[in-house]
Amino acid sequence: MALRPEHELHQRRKGRNVGVGLLLVSFIVLVFALTFVKVTRGDFELPNAQTGANG
């Protein structure tokens, strides 16, 4: 026995959800890639402990 066919509204919602999911995944990949490049280039440095010391 077959299930009822999906309503057209559900098909549109599913398409929209897939689009939003792909945008979210691409944003996460972009942030990860930028972070990886910044760290491997050597721009990322911990602050020097002696920089703010007056003494």
Buried (B, 14 or more C-beta within 10 A) or exposed (E): EEEEEEEEEEEEEEEEEEEEEEEEEEEEEEEEEEEEEEEEEEEEEEEEEEEEEEE
